Amino acid sequence: MEVKLIKTEEDYNNALARMEILFDAKPNTKEFDEAELLMALIELYEEQHYKIDAPDPIEAIKFRMEQQGLKRTDMTKYFGTRGRVSEILNRQRNLTLSMIRKLHKEFGIPAESLLA
């Protein structure tokens, strides 16, 4: 296959199909080099056409709470009072920098997501 820039959805689908064939290519082979180049082109196309936005900070917090089986009262450790927990989770109050640091450290939520 001639490797070229991926400009259309058809090019993209063809590149994915070719990548599937090359998936098990051995290092230091012509096929492996083609696969690496093709992967870079696929990633570039996906970044331009299928960009994924950062999750909403409150949804990220709620998701992590659900994963860990936490209740709103458990969040007073990070937000302060029960009232403040309610205000934050109901989007009536913004997260402070201190809260963002605690959430990032404790739950591993990317700081960029919490700053949105």
N, C-alpha and C positions, 0 to 999 in steps of 0.2 A: 504494500500500500504506500502511496506517496503521502508523506506527512506534510500537512499544510495547516495554516490557521483555520480555526473553526469559526465560521461566520454565520452559518444557518443551523436551524434545528436538524435538518437532514445531515449536515456535516457532523453535528454533535452525535446523532444516533449512529452514524457510520463509525465514528471514532470509538464509541462505547462498544460496538460490536467487535471492532478490531482489537480493542483492549482485552476483551473477553478471551480472544484467541491467544493473545500474548501473555496472559496472566501468569502462567507458570514458566516463563522464559528464564533460562539460566543466566546468572551474571557473566559479564565479559563476553556476551554474544551480540550479534547484530540485532536480534529480536529484543533482547533486553534493553539495548540502547533506544530502539524504536519505542518500546513500552514506556521508558522514562520520559522521552520527549512527548509522546502522546498524552501521558498523564499530566504533564505540565500544561499542555494546550487545553485539555479537558477542564482542569482546575481554573484556568484563566476564563474560559467560556462560562463556567458555572458561577464564578464570582461576579461576572458582568450581568448574567441573565437570571440567576436563581439566588440572589443575595438573601441571606437570612438575617432579619433584624434581631437585635438583642432582646431578650425577654423583658417584659414589664417587671420592674423591681418588686412590686407587691405580689404579683403572681409567682415570681421566683421564690419569694419568702414563703408563701402559702404552699407551694409545691414541696419545698424542703420540709416544712412543718408536717405535711401529710406523709412524706416519706419516713420521717422519724417518729411519727405518732405523737407529735406535740400538740398541745391545746393552746388556746390564746393565753391562758394564765401562765404557761411555761415561758412565754415571751417577755414577761416583765423583767427577766434577767437582762434582756437586751434593750428594752424600750423604756423601762421605768415602771410607771403605774399601770394598773389595768385599764384605766381611762385612756392613757396614751397609746397602749397597745391597740385598743379599739379605734382610736382616731387614725392611727397609721394604717391599720389593715382596712379601714373604710375610706382611705385616701383623703382624710380631712386634715392631716398633718404630714409634713415632709420628713423624711429620714434625716437625721443629723449626721455629721461626719463621724462622730463617736459611734453611733449606731451602725453605720456602714462598716466601720472597722471591725466591730464585734461580730457582725453577721458574716463578714468575709472570713474572719479567722475561725469562727466556730463552725460554720456551715459550708465553707468553701464556695460560696456564691461569688462569682466574679465581681470585683468592685465596679467594673464598667457597667454591669447590669444594674447594680444598685444605685449608680449615679444618674441613670437615665431619667 
